[in-house]
Amino acid sequence: MTQAGSTHSIRVGNLVIEAYRSTEAMGQAAAAAAAQRLRELIASSEPVGVIFATGASQMATLNALTSIPGLPWDKLVGFHMDEYLGISDQHRASFRRYLKDRLTNKVKMRNFYGIDGTAADAGETCRKYAELLRQYHPQLCLLGIGENGHLAFNDPTEADFNDPLDIKIVSLDEQCRQQQVNEGWFASVSEVPKRAITLTIPALLRVPCLIASVPGERKAHIVWRTLTEEISTWIVWTLFCSTVINYIDRQTLSVLAPVVMKELHMTHADYSYVVSAFQIAYACMWLIGGVIIDLIGTRLGLTLAMIWWSLSSMLPALARSMFSLAIFRFMLGMGEGFNWPGASKTVAEWFPAEERGLAVAIFDSGSSVGAVIAPPFVAFIAYAAGWRYAFLVAGSLGFFWLLVWMYFYHPLDSHPRLSASEREFIKDRRATPAASARKGVYRVLRFLVALLLKRRSWFQPPADRCLRLDSIPCRRSR
């Protein structure tokens, strides 16, 4: 329900978002919504578990909530989201102290359970707190969103929507620690603890009612991303589309074989030579293409491969003999051989080990889809405009794919739409680093020169010293 005083209200999925002109107005509206929900919950059962957040974003909400008369505080059991490791409850940044000053010293709750970040056994603290959460089943959660998008201390490098734990020990990323300085809790980043205890994403999202208060311009960008950006799997579907195009291009000749053989006066033996030309090039480029992809990176490698094979797929429209057709198909095989090494490397760079099987299955299924699409698609174009135009249209599909690929896909270290914390999260879970295109070109040239000159260090190192790793164009895996 829209609160009075809001400037506007929108709905995104199950979320109702209300904007206010001031932090105080936002806090009063959040407190009113929380109070209404608490009265409803107490009417049906008691005690009621409530999770409270801390930080600058919650000050206005807690101040307004504790000022509302008649709330059944004595029937509430309170929890909080997180706490730094190694900070006592006397420290000005302690979340236990924060809630004592702004909540439990103002109202008398049935009970409030704090997270002790100074306990000797933090793991045991987590275990006992998880038991309390399960016992009281919190029904309301007041929370905020961090500048890096975190809920509680679930920074992007730690957040797990399938986390088996309800509470755990986490490491804080630089952006999260800088936020604590920005809000005045610490004088410098070096003073901010690097570890903390936090409720996990599943523990928070299990609560039926969530009320988030997110004031301040610094968080406007991350709120917009939270509302508009999905947890996307676009990378693997882009690879799926490249595989579909790959198979449409290679199947074009098979669909048009009767008319092409007649037009070019080819025998069945001639046609077998054309097919063999493609297969030989395709098989060889699986190996060579994989080496090149490793050296220059997936973005540049797949871009060049798609340009090459798309042009090669169009060239048969110019064929005048079996010989020219065989050359064009050989060229097609050279380009298409890059697709599987490139797609596999992309999956290794962006997907964690436990998700790579599914990712590979998705992009590889494009081969079956392409094989199904090709016959009616190519036959229709050939019937409508002629067989030469069928090659031109099929080959042009790759250039449309390139527009999407070049816009959306960038190497991990230079992706313009990834924050630093998101980049570190991906690196932590996807161990294969992305190659530098500029350095990769140099390494390809060095690889070819070494191969042509047959340097001794390439094939057989001198017996009196170790083989120099920089003489081999390979990369170390982490």
Secondary structure, DSSP 8 states (H G I E B T S, - for coil): ---TT-SEEEEETTEEEEE-SSHHHHHHHHHHHHHHHHHHHHHH-SSEEEEE--SGGGHHHHHHHTTSTT--GGGEEEEESEEETT--TTSTT-HHHHHIIIIITTS--SEEE---TT-S-HHHHHHHHHHHHHHH---EEEE---TTS-BTTB-TTT--TT-S-SEEEEE--HHHHHHHHHTTS-SSGGGS-SEEEEE-HHHHHTSSEEEE---SGGGHHHHHHHHH-----HHHHHHHHHHHHHHHHHHHHHHHHHHHHHHTT--HHHHHHHHHHHHHHHHHHHHHHHHHHHHH-HHHHHHHHHHHHHHHHHGGGG--SHHHHHHHHHHHHHHHTTHHHHHHHHHHHHS-HHHHHHHHHHHHTHHHHHHHHHHHHHHHHHHHH-HHHHHHHHHHHHHHHHHHHHHH---GGG-TT--HHHHHHHHHH-------HHHHHHHHHHHHHHHHHT-HHHH---TTS---GGGS------
